[in-house]
């Protein structure tokens, strides 16, 4: 999945989520669903954001991804123990 971050004239940041060729309004539920199903973030697009803002967002995405990698690994271990 790819996230597209934009900042408008009022300095408000908006986010869209792109899956394949479809771009939709950002949804936490969709992001979590894709990450739990082994999805990953592609390099995000940034429109009108500063380098500092871009860096903070990229750091946040890395931390989110780490949580889901650990969670899916834990689920895999739990599933194999049940067998």
Helices and strands as residue ranges (DSSP letters): E 2-7, E 13-19, E 22-25, H 28-36, E 45-47, H 51-82
